[in-house]
């Protein structure tokens, strides 16, 4: 019962706190990037079944693969896409916490 609240809280509440604390002048833009990072969940459409509450998406879906995670880490080295990389990594961390709670 608590798992969805934690998962979606990490997806929606923590990013707004992060944006307000670390990017107060651009918080709306940063928050929207964090929300847009949830688009990587579109790779769930490739799975059968599309949704399985007992499946860990890390390492299973293409955009949640270890290769993709390495690419997201690599994005941190470039200032123009650093926030995008950070948002994608936060999404991965959120999904990993969800895996631990299974």
C-alpha positions as CSV (number, residue, x, y, z in Angstrom):
1,X,0.0,0.0,0.0
2,X,2.8,2.4,0.8
3,X,4.9,1.4,-2.2
4,X,3.0,3.5,-4.8
5,X,3.1,6.6,-2.6
6,X,6.8,6.3,-2.2
7,X,7.4,5.6,-5.9
8,X,5.3,8.4,-7.2
9,X,6.4,10.7,-4.5
10,X,10.0,10.1,-5.7
11,X,8.8,10.9,-9.3
12,X,6.8,14.0,-8.5
13,X,7.6,15.5,-5.1
14,X,11.4,15.0,-4.7
15,X,12.1,16.6,-8.1
16,X,10.2,19.8,-7.3
17,X,12.1,20.1,-4.0
18,X,15.4,19.5,-5.8
19,X,14.5,22.1,-8.5
20,X,13.5,24.7,-5.9
21,X,16.6,24.1,-3.7
22,X,19.3,23.9,-6.4
23,X,17.8,25.9,-9.3
24,X,15.5,28.5,-7.7
25,X,15.7,30.8,-10.8
26,X,14.9,28.0,-13.3
27,X,12.9,25.7,-11.0
28,X,10.0,25.3,-13.4
29,X,12.2,24.4,-16.3
30,X,14.2,21.9,-14.2
31,X,11.0,20.4,-12.8
32,X,9.6,19.9,-16.3
33,X,12.8,18.2,-17.4
34,X,12.5,15.8,-14.4
35,X,8.8,15.1,-15.3
36,X,9.7,14.6,-19.0
37,X,12.3,12.1,-17.9
38,X,9.4,9.8,-17.2
39,X,9.1,9.3,-21.0
40,X,11.7,6.6,-20.7
41,X,8.9,4.5,-19.3
42,X,7.6,4.2,-22.9
43,X,9.9,1.3,-23.2
44,X,7.5,-0.6,-21.0
45,X,5.2,-0.8,-24.1
46,X,7.7,-3.3,-25.6
47,X,7.3,-5.8,-22.8
48,X,4.7,-8.5,-22.5
49,X,2.8,-8.0,-20.3
50,X,3.2,-4.2,-20.5
51,X,2.8,-3.8,-16.7
52,X,3.9,-6.3,-14.2
53,X,4.0,-5.0,-10.6
54,X,6.6,-7.7,-9.6
55,X,9.0,-7.0,-12.4
56,X,12.0,-4.8,-11.8
57,X,12.4,-2.5,-14.8
58,X,16.2,-2.0,-14.2
59,X,18.1,-4.2,-16.6
60,X,14.8,-5.4,-18.2
61,X,13.6,-2.6,-20.4
62,X,15.9,-1.0,-23.0
63,X,15.8,2.5,-21.6
64,X,16.4,1.1,-18.1
65,X,19.3,-1.1,-19.3
66,X,22.8,-0.8,-17.9
67,X,24.0,0.6,-21.2
68,X,21.3,3.3,-21.1
69,X,22.3,4.1,-17.5
70,X,26.0,4.4,-18.6
71,X,24.8,6.9,-21.3
72,X,22.8,8.9,-18.6
73,X,26.0,9.0,-16.5
74,X,28.0,10.2,-19.5
75,X,25.5,13.0,-20.0
76,X,26.6,14.5,-16.7
77,X,29.9,15.5,-18.3
78,X,28.2,18.0,-20.7
79,X,26.8,21.1,-19.2
80,X,24.1,21.5,-21.9
81,X,22.5,18.1,-21.1
82,X,23.6,17.6,-17.5
83,X,20.1,18.3,-16.1
84,X,18.6,15.8,-18.5
85,X,21.1,13.2,-17.5
86,X,20.5,13.9,-13.8
87,X,16.7,13.6,-14.3
88,X,17.1,10.3,-16.1
89,X,19.4,9.0,-13.4
90,X,16.9,10.1,-10.7
91,X,14.2,8.2,-12.6
92,X,16.5,5.1,-12.6
93,X,17.1,5.6,-8.8
94,X,13.4,5.9,-8.2
95,X,12.7,2.7,-10.1
96,X,15.6,0.9,-8.2
97,X,14.0,1.9,-4.9
98,X,10.7,0.4,-6.2
99,X,12.6,-2.8,-7.1
100,X,14.0,-3.0,-3.5
101,X,10.4,-2.6,-2.1
102,X,9.0,-5.6,-4.1
